[in-house]
Amino acid sequence: MNAQEVVAHRIKQLCEEKGFNPNSIANFAAVPQGTVKSILNGESQNPGIVNIKKLCDGFGITLGEFFSTPEFDALEQEIE
């Protein structure tokens, strides 16, 4: 998985855990629904830390908790 896929997977995982669907977390976190959809569909190359922070606030977790998963730890540095 690449970084975008891992971010999308993590958001989906948190939606399941916290009882949100993509539209409800978008509304709750004050992130445009189109932005959340773009991230989840892999269309967003860079979801942006501000959007991730807002989603974390909506989920009631810290940025550290968001990124503290085996999937993020396994990512190799992407060189472009």
MODELLER restraints for C-alpha pairs under 7 A, 6 or more apart:
rsr = mdl.restraints
at = mdl.atoms
rsr.add(forms.Gaussian(group=physical.xy_distance, feature=features.Distance(at['CA:3:A'], at['CA:75:A']), mean=6.96, stdev=0.5))
rsr.add(forms.Gaussian(group=physical.xy_distance, feature=features.Distance(at['CA:4:A'], at['CA:42:A']), mean=6.41, stdev=0.5))
rsr.add(forms.Gaussian(group=physical.xy_distance, feature=features.Distance(at['CA:4:A'], at['CA:45:A']), mean=6.60, stdev=0.5))
rsr.add(forms.Gaussian(group=physical.xy_distance, feature=features.Distance(at['CA:5:A'], at['CA:42:A']), mean=6.52, stdev=0.5))
rsr.add(forms.Gaussian(group=physical.xy_distance, feature=features.Distance(at['CA:6:A'], at['CA:71:A']), mean=6.51, stdev=0.5))
rsr.add(forms.Gaussian(group=physical.xy_distance, feature=features.Distance(at['CA:6:A'], at['CA:72:A']), mean=6.78, stdev=0.5))
rsr.add(forms.Gaussian(group=physical.xy_distance, feature=features.Distance(at['CA:8:A'], at['CA:39:A']), mean=5.95, stdev=0.5))
rsr.add(forms.Gaussian(group=physical.xy_distance, feature=features.Distance(at['CA:8:A'], at['CA:40:A']), mean=4.73, stdev=0.5))
rsr.add(forms.Gaussian(group=physical.xy_distance, feature=features.Distance(at['CA:15:A'], at['CA:21:A']), mean=5.78, stdev=0.5))
rsr.add(forms.Gaussian(group=physical.xy_distance, feature=features.Distance(at['CA:18:A'], at['CA:59:A']), mean=6.85, stdev=0.5))
rsr.add(forms.Gaussian(group=physical.xy_distance, feature=features.Distance(at['CA:22:A'], at['CA:36:A']), mean=6.74, stdev=0.5))
rsr.add(forms.Gaussian(group=physical.xy_distance, feature=features.Distance(at['CA:23:A'], at['CA:33:A']), mean=5.92, stdev=0.5))
rsr.add(forms.Gaussian(group=physical.xy_distance, feature=features.Distance(at['CA:25:A'], at['CA:58:A']), mean=6.53, stdev=0.5))
rsr.add(forms.Gaussian(group=physical.xy_distance, feature=features.Distance(at['CA:26:A'], at['CA:32:A']), mean=5.97, stdev=0.5))
rsr.add(forms.Gaussian(group=physical.xy_distance, feature=features.Distance(at['CA:26:A'], at['CA:33:A']), mean=5.28, stdev=0.5))
rsr.add(forms.Gaussian(group=physical.xy_distance, feature=features.Distance(at['CA:26:A'], at['CA:36:A']), mean=6.39, stdev=0.5))
rsr.add(forms.Gaussian(group=physical.xy_distance, feature=features.Distance(at['CA:28:A'], at['CA:58:A']), mean=5.82, stdev=0.5))
rsr.add(forms.Gaussian(group=physical.xy_distance, feature=features.Distance(at['CA:29:A'], at['CA:54:A']), mean=5.45, stdev=0.5))
rsr.add(forms.Gaussian(group=physical.xy_distance, feature=features.Distance(at['CA:29:A'], at['CA:55:A']), mean=5.30, stdev=0.5))
rsr.add(forms.Gaussian(group=physical.xy_distance, feature=features.Distance(at['CA:29:A'], at['CA:57:A']), mean=6.61, stdev=0.5))
rsr.add(forms.Gaussian(group=physical.xy_distance, feature=features.Distance(at['CA:29:A'], at['CA:58:A']), mean=4.45, stdev=0.5))
rsr.add(forms.Gaussian(group=physical.xy_distance, feature=features.Distance(at['CA:31:A'], at['CA:51:A']), mean=6.55, stdev=0.5))
rsr.add(forms.Gaussian(group=physical.xy_distance, feature=features.Distance(at['CA:31:A'], at['CA:54:A']), mean=6.93, stdev=0.5))
rsr.add(forms.Gaussian(group=physical.xy_distance, feature=features.Distance(at['CA:38:A'], at['CA:44:A']), mean=5.32, stdev=0.5))
rsr.add(forms.Gaussian(group=physical.xy_distance, feature=features.Distance(at['CA:39:A'], at['CA:47:A']), mean=6.20, stdev=0.5))
rsr.add(forms.Gaussian(group=physical.xy_distance, feature=features.Distance(at['CA:53:A'], at['CA:63:A']), mean=6.27, stdev=0.5))
rsr.add(forms.Gaussian(group=physical.xy_distance, feature=features.Distance(at['CA:56:A'], at['CA:62:A']), mean=5.92, stdev=0.5))
rsr.add(forms.Gaussian(group=physical.xy_distance, feature=features.Distance(at['CA:56:A'], at['CA:63:A']), mean=6.32, stdev=0.5))
rsr.add(forms.Gaussian(group=physical.xy_distance, feature=features.Distance(at['CA:56:A'], at['CA:66:A']), mean=6.93, stdev=0.5))
